Amino acid sequence: MITPESTIWARHALTEDGWQQNVCIQIDSRGCICSVNANQKPIGYRVGILLPAMTNLHSHAFQRAMAGLTETRGPDAKDSFWSWRKLMYAFLQQLTPDDVESIATFAHMQMLESGYASVGEFHYLHHQVSGAHYSEPAEMCERIISSATQSGIGLTLLPVLYEHGGCDGRALAGGQKRFGNSINEFEKIYVNAASMISEQSTNFTIGVAPHSLRAVSQESLYAARELAGVNPFHIHVAEQVAEVEEIQAAWNARPVEWLLANHDLDKNWCLIHATQMNDNETEKLAGTGAVVGLCPVTESNLGDGIFNGAVFQQFGGRWGIGTDSNVRIALSEELRTLEYSQRLSLRGRAIYAEQKRSCGRVLFDNALAGGAQALQRQSGSIAKGKLADLLALDLTSTSLMAVNQDQWLDAWLFADDDSLITDVWSAGVNVVKNGTHIHRSKITERYRNTLSSLVATL
């Protein structure tokens, strides 16, 4: 078993007190930071620029194996999210528990190499292809836990409640059968998965995730919220125009509008996407303290739309980022895409920048804070008592030579990519060294074998 690093020394570090030089960080056996001291002589493991590592608040890990398979036009004259979804359902018909574990481990490894120290797995693939339950109802949850254990990533497992195929209550069909549970069946999965999580390290937690307003009844949404208690509560909402229209026709309100009127949204809630909000919904949601989970690369890939980011920021809204479909796992690209989407929409520059914080700094700070809140993870800053979720950038890179402090973040996010990352620690464990995961060869070989078997069946 790999133990946490005990001492890290950084030439420069972004701490809770801002940028500091010659910083020595001590980490305890639980993977928590026990001291942060500047102006120290080099000791222990040495890096150039040390930053808090990011949380990936929304992932469907199994979809990583689909990357590259869905970029051709479907039978419709206008391809869309809905045609992509059909392909996704066909793909998941092939997946065994071993396949899911292999794919998730590979995706989690790539997340770590990209600078994410933890992930929220929005996990809805529960059953066999026929819809029959496994003998252990939480079998697939156990595979996600196993994959996180193998990769070393921090995990907030979010088992998904999925009851029906739309607001009309139609039965699940095809690939959807693998998702479906009544609220009572779901509770058993959740309880079993929670027991599995409790046997793991402090690096793992659990929450509840009703899939969407389309996929659960109003009564079950209340029951799921009660089941979650103080744990994270995540839900897809207002991702697509057709989704908004369906909810509005069935429930006489837009999705975010309905949630605001019928539930007490608070810091435990995370609304994924919310790309289809008007200004009134955006302002009110910002005032609740809930987090919006943005996945700019996937939202771009699926043509979801552009989040109302400038208005949400204006009213102090909290947000974090996720990789969702995992079509591309790239931390810097998620933040860059978020900012550029705002620039294109508003025809301006540096939309997220403030008078005293650069664009890159605001993006990075906000994503850290929102992600940590959404996953209820004691991370997001380099400070005593926080988990040692850390990443290091290569100070010798030419991209960072002519810049300083906040501009290091700007150069990374807008002028370079995640190849600048030399090291990543999750709860103090150095799982990425010299830009490469410590178990890359083993994880990749298993993934290659999985893909070969899947390709043969497609």
C-alpha positions in Angstrom: 0.0 0.0 0.0 1.3 3.4 -1.0 1.4 5.9 1.9 1.1 9.6 1.8 4.1 11.8 1.1 5.4 13.3 4.4 7.1 16.5 3.1 6.7 18.5 -0.1 8.8 21.6 -0.8 7.8 24.1 -3.5 9.7 27.0 -5.0 6.3 28.7 -5.3 2.9 27.6 -3.9 -0.6 29.0 -4.1 -1.7 28.7 -0.4 -4.8 30.0 1.3 -2.8 33.1 2.1 -1.9 33.6 -1.6 1.3 33.1 -3.5 4.3 32.2 -1.3 7.9 31.2 -1.9 10.0 28.3 -0.7 7.0 26.6 0.9 7.3 23.4 3.0 4.2 21.3 3.5 3.9 18.5 6.0 1.4 15.8 5.5 0.1 13.3 8.1 -0.7 9.6 7.8 -4.3 10.4 6.9 -3.3 12.4 3.9 -4.1 15.7 5.5 -1.9 18.8 5.5 -0.6 19.4 9.1 1.5 22.5 8.4 2.3 25.1 5.7 5.4 27.2 6.1 7.0 29.7 3.7 10.6 30.7 3.4 12.0 27.3 4.2 15.1 25.6 3.0 14.6 22.7 0.4 13.6 19.4 2.0 11.6 16.3 1.1 10.0 16.0 -2.4 10.7 19.2 -4.4 8.6 20.8 -7.1 8.4 24.1 -9.0 4.9 25.4 -8.7 2.4 23.8 -6.3 -1.3 24.3 -6.6 -4.4 22.7 -5.0 -5.6 19.9 -7.2 -9.1 20.0 -8.7 -12.2 18.0 -8.0 -14.0 16.6 -11.0 -17.6 16.9 -9.8 -19.4 15.0 -12.6 -18.3 11.9 -14.5 -19.9 8.9 -16.3 -16.6 6.9 -16.4 -17.8 4.1 -18.6 -18.5 6.6 -21.5 -14.7 7.1 -21.9 -14.6 4.0 -24.1 -17.0 5.7 -26.5 -14.7 8.5 -27.3 -14.3 8.8 -31.1 -17.3 6.6 -31.9 -20.0 9.2 -32.0 -18.7 11.9 -34.3 -20.5 10.8 -37.5 -23.9 12.0 -38.5 -26.9 9.9 -37.5 -29.9 9.2 -39.7 -31.6 12.6 -38.8 -31.0 15.6 -40.9 -29.8 17.4 -37.8 -27.8 15.4 -35.4 -28.2 16.2 -31.7 -27.8 15.0 -28.1 -30.7 12.7 -28.6 -29.1 10.8 -31.5 -25.9 10.6 -29.4 -27.9 9.1 -26.6 -29.2 6.3 -28.9 -25.6 5.4 -29.7 -24.7 5.5 -26.0 -27.5 3.1 -25.1 -26.3 0.6 -27.8 -22.8 0.8 -26.5 -23.6 0.1 -22.9 -25.5 -3.0 -23.9 -22.1 -4.7 -24.4 -20.6 -3.8 -21.0 -19.9 -6.4 -18.3 -18.9 -5.5 -14.7 -15.3 -6.3 -15.6 -15.5 -3.9 -18.6 -16.9 -1.1 -16.5 -14.2 -1.5 -13.8 -11.4 -1.5 -16.5 -12.8 1.5 -18.3 -13.4 3.5 -15.1 -9.9 2.7 -13.8 -8.4 4.0 -17.1 -10.6 7.1 -17.1 -9.7 7.8 -13.4 -6.0 7.4 -14.2 -6.3 10.0 -17.0 -8.2 12.4 -14.7 -5.3 12.2 -12.2 -2.8 12.9 -14.9 -4.9 15.9 -15.9 -4.8 17.4 -12.4 -8.0 16.1 -10.8 -7.4 14.5 -7.4 -11.0 13.4 -6.9 -14.1 12.6 -8.9 -17.9 12.5 -8.4 -19.1 9.4 -10.2 -22.7 10.0 -11.3 -23.3 6.2 -11.6 -26.5 4.9 -13.2 -25.3 1.6 -14.8 -26.7 -0.7 -12.2 -28.1 -3.9 -13.8 -27.6 -6.6 -16.3 -28.4 -6.0 -20.0 -31.9 -7.5 -19.6 -32.5 -5.2 -16.6 -32.3 -8.1 -14.2 -30.5 -7.3 -10.9 -27.1 -8.7 -10.0 -27.1 -11.0 -6.9 -25.4 -8.1 -5.2 -27.6 -5.1 -6.1 -24.7 -2.7 -5.7 -22.4 -4.9 -7.9 -21.6 -2.0 -10.3 -21.1 0.5 -7.5 -18.6 -1.9 -6.1 -16.8 -1.9 -9.4 -16.5 1.9 -9.4 -15.2 1.8 -5.9 -12.6 -0.8 -7.0 -11.5 1.3 -9.9 -11.0 4.3 -7.7 -9.0 2.2 -5.3 -6.8 1.0 -8.1 -6.2 4.4 -9.6 -5.8 6.2 -6.3 -8.3 8.9 -7.1 -10.6 10.3 -4.4 -14.2 9.2 -4.9 -17.6 10.6 -4.2 -19.9 7.9 -5.4 -23.3 9.1 -6.6 -25.6 6.2 -7.2 -28.4 7.3 -9.6 -32.1 6.9 -9.2 -33.7 6.3 -12.6 -37.4 5.3 -12.7 -39.0 5.9 -16.1 -38.3 7.1 -19.6 -40.0 10.5 -19.5 -42.5 12.8 -17.7 -45.3 10.6 -19.0 -44.0 7.7 -16.9 -43.3 5.4 -19.9 -41.4 2.2 -19.2 -37.7 2.0 -19.6 -36.6 0.3 -22.9 -33.4 -0.9 -24.5 -30.3 0.2 -22.8 -32.3 2.1 -20.2 -33.3 -1.1 -18.6 -29.8 -1.3 -17.0 -30.6 2.0 -15.1 -34.0 1.4 -13.7 -35.1 1.1 -10.0 -38.0 1.9 -7.9 -37.2 4.1 -4.9 -37.2 1.1 -2.7 -34.9 -0.9 -4.9 -32.7 2.2 -5.2 -32.5 2.5 -1.4 -31.1 -1.0 -1.1 -28.4 -0.2 -3.7 -27.6 3.0 -1.8 -27.4 1.4 1.6 -25.2 -1.5 0.3 -22.9 1.0 -1.5 -22.7 3.2 1.5 -21.5 0.2 3.5 -18.8 -0.6 0.9 -17.7 3.1 1.0 -17.4 3.0 4.8 -14.9 0.2 4.6 -12.6 2.4 2.5 -10.3 5.2 3.4 -11.3 8.8 4.3 -10.7 9.4 0.6 -14.2 8.1 -0.3 -17.7 9.4 0.4 -21.2 8.9 -1.0 -24.2 10.9 -2.1 -27.5 10.5 -4.0 -28.3 11.5 -7.6 -31.8 11.4 -9.0 -31.0 11.3 -12.7 -33.3 14.2 -13.8 -36.8 15.6 -13.5 -37.7 13.6 -16.6 -36.6 10.3 -15.1 -38.1 10.4 -11.5 -41.5 11.1 -10.1 -42.0 14.2 -7.9 -42.7 11.9 -4.9 -39.5 9.9 -5.5 -37.5 13.1 -5.8 -38.6 14.1 -2.3 -37.8 10.6 -1.0 -34.4 10.6 -2.6 -33.6 14.0 -1.0 -34.6 12.6 2.4 -32.4 9.5 1.9 -29.4 11.7 1.1 -29.7 13.6 4.4 -26.6 15.9 4.7 -24.8 14.1 1.9 -24.3 15.5 -1.6 -27.4 15.6 -3.8 -26.8 15.9 -7.5 -29.2 16.1 -10.5 -29.1 16.7 -14.2 -31.2 19.7 -15.0 -32.1 22.0 -17.9 -29.4 20.6 -20.2 -31.4 20.5 -23.5 -34.2 22.7 -24.9 -36.4 19.6 -25.5 -36.0 18.6 -21.8 -37.1 22.1 -20.7 -40.1 21.9 -23.0 -41.1 18.4 -21.7 -40.9 19.5 -18.0 -42.8 22.7 -18.8 -45.6 20.9 -20.6 -45.9 18.3 -17.8 -45.3 20.3 -14.7 -46.3 23.8 -15.8 -42.8 25.2 -15.0 -39.3 25.2 -16.4 -37.0 22.7 -14.6 -34.9 25.2 -12.5 -38.0 27.3 -11.9 -39.8 24.2 -10.6 -37.0 23.2 -8.3 -36.7 26.6 -6.9 -40.4 26.7 -6.1 -40.7 23.1 -4.7 -37.4 22.3 -3.0 -35.1 24.1 -0.5 -32.0 24.2 -2.6 -28.9 24.6 -0.4 -25.2 23.9 -0.3 -25.7 20.1 -0.5 -27.3 20.4 -4.0 -25.4 20.3 -7.2 -27.4 21.0 -10.4 -25.5 19.6 -13.4 -25.4 21.6 -16.6 -28.2 24.1 -16.2 -27.4 25.4 -19.6 -31.0 26.4 -20.4 -31.8 29.0 -17.8 -33.2 32.5 -18.2 -31.8 35.5 -16.2 -34.4 35.3 -13.5 -33.7 31.6 -12.8 -30.0 32.3 -12.9 -30.1 35.1 -10.3 -32.4 33.1 -8.0 -30.3 29.9 -8.2 -27.1 31.9 -7.5 -28.7 33.0 -4.2 -29.4 29.5 -2.9 -25.8 28.5 -2.2 -26.2 25.4 -4.5 -23.4 24.5 -6.9 -23.9 24.3 -10.7 -21.8 21.5 -12.2 -20.5 22.7 -15.5 -19.0 20.3 -18.1 -17.9 22.7 -20.9 -16.2 20.2 -23.1 -19.1 17.7 -23.1 -21.6 20.5 -23.4 -19.8 21.7 -26.5 -19.5 18.2 -27.9 -23.2 17.5 -27.4 -24.3 21.0 -28.5 -26.1 21.6 -25.2 -25.8 25.3 -25.2 -23.9 28.0 -23.3 -24.3 28.4 -19.6 -25.5 31.9 -18.4 -22.1 32.3 -16.8 -21.6 36.1 -16.6 -25.0 36.6 -14.9 -24.4 33.7 -12.5 -21.0 35.2 -11.6 -22.5 38.6 -11.1 -24.8 37.3 -8.4 -22.2 35.3 -6.6 -23.2 31.9 -8.0 -21.1 28.8 -7.1 -19.9 26.4 -9.8 -17.4 23.6 -10.4 -16.4 21.6 -13.4 -16.8 18.0 -14.5 -15.8 15.8 -17.4 -19.2 14.2 -17.9 -19.0 12.0 -21.0 -15.2 11.9 -20.7 -14.9 12.4 -24.5 -11.9 14.5 -23.6 -10.2 14.5 -20.2 -8.4 17.8 -19.9 -8.7 20.1 -16.9 -7.2 23.2 -18.6 -9.5 22.7 -21.6 -12.6 22.6 -19.4 -11.8 26.0 -17.9 -10.6 27.5 -21.2 -13.8 26.3 -23.0 -15.9 27.8 -20.2 -14.3 31.2 -20.6 -14.2 31.1 -24.4 -17.9 30.2 -24.6 -18.7 33.3 -22.6 -16.4 35.5 -24.8 -18.1 34.2 -28.0 -21.6 34.6 -26.5 -21.0 38.1 -25.2 -18.4 39.2 -27.8 -16.0 40.3 -25.1 -12.7 39.3 -23.5 -11.6 38.1 -20.0 -15.2 37.7 -18.9 -14.4 36.0 -15.6 -11.5 38.4 -14.7 -11.7 40.8 -11.8 -9.8 44.0 -11.0 -7.4 42.1 -8.7 -7.6 38.6 -10.0 -6.8 37.5 -13.5 -9.1 35.4 -15.6 -7.2 32.2 -15.0 -7.0 32.8 -11.3 -10.8 33.4 -11.0 -11.6 30.3 -13.0 -9.2 28.2 -11.0 -10.3 29.5 -7.6 -14.0 29.2 -8.3 -13.8 25.7 -9.7 -11.8 24.6 -6.7 -14.3 26.0 -4.2 -17.4 24.8 -6.1 -16.0 21.3 -6.7 -15.0 20.8 -3.1 -18.4 21.9 -1.9 -20.3 19.7 -4.4 -18.3 16.6 -3.4 -18.2 17.6 0.3 -14.4 17.0 0.1 -12.1 18.8 2.5 -9.9 20.1 -0.3 -9.6 23.1 -2.5 -6.8 25.0 -0.8 -3.3 24.5 0.5 -4.0 25.0 4.2 -3.7 23.2 7.5 -6.4 20.6 8.0 -7.2 20.2 4.3 -6.7 17.0 2.4 -3.3 17.1 0.5 -5.0 17.2 -2.9 -2.2 18.9 -4.8 -0.7 19.3 -8.3 2.7 20.7 -9.5 3.5 22.6 -12.6 6.8 22.5 -14.5 8.4 25.8 -13.6 11.1 25.2 -16.2 8.6 25.2 -19.1 9.1 27.9 -21.6 5.3 28.7 -21.3 5.9 29.8 -17.7 9.3 31.6 -18.1 8.0 35.1 -18.9 5.1 35.2 -16.4 4.6 35.2 -12.7 2.1 34.2 -10.0 -1.5 34.5 -11.4 -0.1 34.6 -14.9 1.2 31.1 -14.4 -2.4 30.0 -14.2 -3.3 32.2 -17.3 -0.4 30.7 -19.3 -1.3 27.1 -18.3 -5.0 27.5 -19.0 -4.9 29.6 -22.2 -1.5 29.1 -23.7 -0.5 25.5 -22.9 -2.1 22.3 -21.7 -2.0 19.6 -19.0 1.4 18.4 -20.1 2.7 21.1 -17.8 1.6 19.0 -14.8 4.5 17.1 -13.3 2.9 15.6 -10.1 -0.5 15.0 -8.6 -1.3 13.9 -5.0 -4.7 12.6 -3.9 -5.0 12.7 -0.1 -1.2 13.0 0.1 -0.4 10.0 -2.2 1.8 10.9 -5.1 -0.1 9.0 -7.8 1.4 11.0 -10.8 5.1 11.5 -11.1 6.9 13.2 -14.0 3.5 13.6 -15.7 2.7 9.9 -15.6 0.5 7.8 -13.4 2.5 5.4 -11.3 0.5 2.4 -12.5 -0.1 3.6 -16.1 1.4 0.5 -17.9 -0.7 -2.0 -15.9 -4.0 0.0 -16.2 -3.5 0.8 -19.9 -2.8 -2.9 -20.8 -6.0 -4.0 -19.1 -7.9 -1.2 -20.9 -6.5 -2.2 -24.3 -7.7 -5.8 -23.7 -11.1 -4.5 -22.8 -11.4 -2.3 -25.9 -10.3 -5.1 -28.1 -13.1 -7.3 -26.8 -15.7 -4.5 -27.1 -14.7 -3.6 -30.6 -15.3 -7.3 -31.6 -18.9 -7.1 -30.4 -19.9 -3.7 -31.9 
